[in-house]
C-alpha cells in the first residue's frame, strides 16, 4: 500500500471481513469472495457490502454503490473505496463494469487487494481507474496473502485458462525502417539481446564502467543516511551494473533483478545469488507483471521497494507509462524511482565540418534495435501522468571534456561499435532495404578506416551523449 496509514489498514480489514460473508453463486462455477467498503473524503465510514449480499452474482461494488449508498443518497465524490479484488472492466450487456461505476461515482482513490487473475481483466481494472485520474493503492502484503488463501479455489479455477492465454501470445511484427523513419518517437518492444551475443555483452560491460562515474554520485545521494533498503532493478541484464553500484553498499539489504533472457538470469544468480542479489526471468511487457512482482516479493519476504531502478530500459519498451504505473504500486511510502535513459536531441560533436557525426546520430536514431532515441524528453511528462510529484533531473549529458585518452576510447567503443552491430542486424532483417544497405556500406568504410577514431581523439574535439538521470517520488 503506497499510503499505508492505520485507517487504511482498518478499512482494508473490514473489506476482508465482508468478503468472508460471501456465499457461492452456484455449484458449477467458482466465484471470488469479494468485499467492499466506502468512506468519505474525510475518512468517515459510509457503508460496506459483499458479493451476492442482496442478490446472487451481483458484484460487491455494484451492491455497495448502487443498492446501498445510492438509496441513502450519500455523496461519494472525493471518497475512497476499499475492495478486496480489482474491479471488472467488462460485463454482459446491459450490465456496466464496476470500474466504470467507480469513475461515475467520482471516487478519488481506490485501495485494492488482489489483482484479478482472469486474463481478460488482469491489471485492466486498475489501469482504467488510473487513466481516469483515480489513485490506486494496494493492501499491505500480509492482507493480500490472507485474501489469496481465502480465494484459493477461485485462483485455482482460472489458472489453467490463464496459462493458455499467456502461452498463445505472439510478438507483434517489427516495423520496417521506412515506418520508423517517419516517426522519430516510434516505440517498439526491443528484446534482441542474448547472453550468447559476445559483442553486445562486451559493449554493455564497457558502457557500464564508463557511465559509473556519471551516475554513482546520484546513487550515493539517494541511499545516504538510510538502511535496510530493498532495491528492484528492472532490466537487470547480467546483474553487474546494479551490483557494481549498490551491491557493496551497507545501506542496501536486498537487490531483486528482473530480466527477460533466462540464460542471462542464470549467470547473474551464479555470480551474485549467494549474496544480497536475486534475479528472475520476466517479460516486462506481459500483462502479468504485477502478479509476478508480487510473487517475487512474497518469496523474498519484501513488503515494498525503497528504490526501483530502470537503467537504459525505457527506450526499449513499447509503453513506458504502463510499466511505470505498475511499478509505482510497489514503492514504499518514501520510495524512489531511479531512471537513466537517453535522448539523442542532446547529442553533439564539434567540430564536425563533414557532418559525419551528424549522419551517424541519424543512423542510430533510425535503427529499430537502438530503441526510442528521443525517450529521455518523454520521461518527465510520463512520470507526472503516473502520479509522481517530486521529480528531479539529476544529470544530463555525458561528454568527453575532462576525460583521459583511455576514457575517451571507452566512450568511442561503447557508442560506435554498437552502431556497427545494429546495422548488421538491420541488414539481416531487411535485406531489400536500400537505405540500410547504403548506411551500412558508408559506415563500414568510415569506421574500419580508423579515420573516425582519429578525429574523435583530436585535441579540442567534443563529443556528448544525451544520457539523462531522473529520480521521482510521490
N, C-alpha and C positions, 0 to 999 in steps of 0.2 A: 504494500500500500504506500503510495507516494506521500500521502499526508497521514501518517499513522498516528492519529490522535486517540485519546482514550474514548471519546464519544463515538468515533468511527468504529472502534472495536465493539463497543456495546451494541450499536445498531446492526453491525455485521453478525454478531452472535444471535441477536433477535431474529434476523432473517433466516439463520440456520435452524433455529427452533421452529419457525414457521414451516420450513422445508420438511422437517421431521414429521409434520402432521399430514403430509400428502398420502393419499390412498391410490392404489393402482387404477389407471384408467380402464384397463381391460385385462383379460387373462392372456391375450395373444401378444400384445405389444408392451415392451418395457419402456416406460417413460421416466424422465428425470424427476427428482424431488426438488422442487424449486420454491423458495420463499422470497418475499419482497417486503421492504419497509420504506416508508416515505417520511421525510422531515421537511420542515420549513427552512428558509434560508438562514434563519436564526438558530437552527438545530433543534427545534421542538418537534416531538413526535406527532405525525398526522395520522398514521394508520399502518396496518400490516395485512398481509394476505399470503395464501399459498396456492399452488396449482390445484385446481379442482375443488376449491373451497366451497363454491356455490353451485357449480355445475361441472361434471366430469369433462376433462380435456381442456378446460379454459385455463389459459396461462396465468401465472401469478401476477404479472404486470397488468394484464387486462382486468383481472378481478379487482386489483387494488385501485387502479386509475379510473376505470370506467364503472365498476359496480359499487365500490365503496366510497371513494373520495369524491367522485363526481356528484353522487347523490347528496353528499354532505356539503357540497359547494365550497370545498377547500381550494385555495389558490396555491398551486404548486410552483408558480413562477419563481425561479431562483433557488429552488429547493434541491435536496439531494435524495436520490433513490438508491437503496441498498438491495442488490439482487444476488442470489447465490449462483446464477448461471447467466452467461452472456445472453442478451436479448436476441430474439429471432429477427431475421431480415426478410423472410418470405412466408406467406400463408396462402392457403387456397382461397380464391375469390369467393365471397366478398370480404373475407377477414383481412384486417390490417395488421402488418407485422408490429411486434412490440417496440422495436427500435423507432419506428415512425411515431407510435403513440407517445413515446417518451419525449421526442422532439416537439411534437404538437403541444405537449403539456408544459413546455418552456422550462423544463427541469435543467438546472445549471450543471449538475455533477452527478455522475453515476459511479458507485463503488460496487464492484462485482467480484464474484468468487471464481468459478470455473469458466474456462473457455469452452464453448460448445464443441464437442468432438465431431459433430456432424460436418463432413467436408463441405456441404452446401452453405453452412453458416460460419464455420470455424474462423474467428477473427473478424468476420464481416460486420457483425453487430456492433462491436467496439469501434471499428473503422467508420461506420455510418454515424455513430454518435459524435465522434471527434471531428468528422468532416462538417458537422452541423454545429460546431462550437461548444459541444458539451465536454467537460473534463471527465476523463475516465481513469479511475484508480482501482487498485487491486486490494482484495482482502489480504491480511497477513498470511504468510506461508503455512503456518500451522492450522489456520482455519480452512485453507484450501485443501490441505491433507484430509481434514475431517469431512469436508464435502465429497471428496473423491472416494473415501471409504463408504460413505452413506450411499453414493450413487454407483457403486461398483457394478451392479447388474446392468445398469444403463450404459456405462462406459464399455463394458464387455460386449453389449449387443450391437454397438456401432463400430467396433474395432475392425471387423472383417471388411465392411463396406469402405471404411476409411482407407485401409491399406490398399484395397483395389483401386480406389480413386487416385491415390498418390502414385501408384505404380504405373498408371496409364498416362501420366503427364508427359507431354512431349515438348521438347525445346522448340521455340519459335525460330523459323529460319532467319539468318542474319541478313541485313540489307547489303546490296551491292554498293560499291564505292560511290557511284554517282548519286545514290539516295542519301548517303552520308554527307557528300559534298554540299547538297542543297540545304542541309540543316546543321549548323555548327553546334547546336545544342542537343543533337541526337544522342539518345542513350540506349544502350543495349546491354543485355547480360554478357559478361566477358569472363569466361572460365577456361581460357586456353592454357593456363599454367599447369604443369605436372612436374612432380619432383624429378622425373627422368630427364627433363629438359635442362641439361647441364649449363647451357649458355645463359638461360634466364635465371637459373639458380645462382650462378656466379655474379651476374649483373645485380641481382637483388641484394646479395651479400655486400657488394661494393657500395651500393646505394645506401644500405642501412648504416654502414660505418661512416660514410661521408656525411649523412644527414644527422647523425647523432649529435654532433656539436651544435647543430642548428636548433634541435628540439629538446636536448637534455635539460637546459635551464627551465623550460616550461614544465617538464615532468617534475623536476625538483621542487618547483614552487607550489605545485598543486598537492604534493604529499607532505610538505613541510608542517611539522607540528602535529601530525596525525598518526594514528596507529591502527593495527589490525585491519588494514584496508583489503577489500576484495575487489579484484580487477577482472573485467571481462574484455578480452581482446577479439574484436571482430575481424575476420580475415587474417588470422594469425600466421599463415604460411608455415614455416618450419619452427616457429616459436622463438627464433634467435633475436628478432627485432625487439619484441617486448621484454624478453628476458635480459637483454643487454642493457635495457633502460631501467627496468624496475625489479628484475629478478634478484638482485643483491641488496635491495633496499629493506632495512629492518622495519620500515613503516608498513610494508606490504605483507599481508598474511597469505593470500591465495591468488593465483592467476589462472583464469579459465580462458582457453583459446578455442575459437570455432574456425574451421577451415573446411572447404568442400572436398579437397583431394585426400582420400584415405591414406595413401602411402606417405604423404607429407605429414599427416597427423601421427602416423605410426613413428616416424622419425623424430618428431617433436617430443612425443612421450618417451621414446627411448633415451633421448638426451636430457630431458628436463623433468620427466614424470616422477622421478624419485624425490624431487624437492617440492617446491610450492606450486609448480605448474602442472596443469591437467588439460589435455587437448582432445577435442571431439570433432568428428566429421559431421558437417551440417551444410545444407544448401540454404543460404541466407534469404533467397527469394521464394522459398517454399512457404505456402500459407500456414504451415505447421510450425513456424519458427518459434512463436510464443510458447507453445506446448513443449517444444524441445528444450528451450532455455529453462523452463520450469523444472523439467525432469533432471537436467544437469545440476540446477541449484539444489534440488532435493537430495540428489546423490552426494553432493559435496557439503550439505548442511549450511547452505548460504541463504540468508533471508533476502538480501538485496546487494547490489553492487555499488561501491563507492566511486569507482572510475570505470567508464565504458570507453574503450579505445578503438577508434576507427582510423587506421593509418593507411592512406592511399587505397581505400576500398570503395568509397562512394562514387568515384569517377567510373568504376566498372559495374555499377548497379543500374538497373533499368529505372527503378523508382526509389531514390534515397529517402523520400518522405515516408514511405511505408515502413522502411527499416527503422528510421529514427523514431517514428511514432511508436513502434513496437518496443524498441529498446527503452524508451522513456519510462515505461511501466516498471522496469527492473532497477531503476536508480534508487538509491537510498534518499532520504529526505534532503540531505545536503550533498548528494552525489553530483558528479561532474562528468560531462561528456567531453572527450578529447578527440578532436578531428584534425587530421592532416590531409590536405588534398592539393590539387594542382589547378592553376588557371594560366593557360598559355598567353592570355592577354597581358600578363605581367612579364613575359619573356622579352629579352632584348639582347642584342650582340652589337658591340661597337669597337672599332669601325667595321663596317660591312658594305663596302663600296660596290662589291659584285652582287650583293643581295643573296649570296649563297645560304647564309644562316637563316635569312628570312624564308627562303624556299624550304629549308629543312623543317622549320617550325610548321609550315603549311602541310608538308608531307605527314608529319607526326599527327597533326590535327585530323587529317583525313583517313588515317589508319584505324580500322574498326577495333583492332586488338589493343590500341593505346587508350581506350576509354573516352569519356567525355572530357575534352581538353579545356572546356570552359566551366568545369564543375565548381571550381572554387567560388566564383561570384554568386552561385545559386545557394550556397550553404546558409548564409545569414537569414534570408527570407524563408528558407525551408525550416530552419530552427524555430523561427518566430511562429510559423504556421503550426509547428508541433507543440507549441505551448511554452517553449523556453524563453525566459525573460532576461536573465543575466548572461549575455553573450559578449565574448571578447575576442577580437582578432589579436592573438598573442604575437605572431610573427608573420612576415610577408616578404617573400623574395629571397632566394639563396643565390648569392653571386660570387664571382671569383676574386673579388677585391680582398686583399689580405691573405689569400691562400698561397702556400708554398707550391713548388712545382709538383710534388707528389699528390697534393690535394687537388690541384688543377687537373692532373692526369686522371685521377679518380672521377672527377666531375665529367671530364670528357668521355671516359669509358662508360660510365653509367648511363649517359644520355644518348650518345651517338651509336653505341653498339646495339642498343635495343631497337633503334630505328632500322638498322640493317636486318636484324632478325625479324622484325614485324613485316618488313617489305617482302621477305621470303615467304612468310605465312600468307600474305595477301596474294602473292603470285600463285600459290598453290590453290587458294580458294577461288580466285577469279582469273583463270588462265587466259581468258579472251579480253580482259580489260586493258585497253591500250594505254591509258593514263598510268596505271600501275606499272606496266612494262617500261614506260618512259622514265618514271620516277626511279625505278629500280636500277636501270642502266646508268642514269645520271649519278645517282647516289653511290653506287658501287665504284664508279670511276673516281669520284672526288674523295671518298672515304679510304679506298685502298691505296690511293696515290700518296697518302700522308700529308697532302697539301693542307687539308682542313685542320689536322692536328698541329701542324707547324704554325698556322695562323692563330690557332687557339692559344698557343704559348707565347706569342709575340708580346713584348713589353708594351703596356698601355692598352691591351685588349681587355674588354669587359664582357663577361658572359653571365647572364642572370636567368634563373628559372623561377617560375611562379608558384613555388610552394607556399601554402598558406596554412597556418595553425589556428584553429578556433577552440575555445573552451566555452561550455554552456551549462547552465544550471537553471533550476526553476526559481 
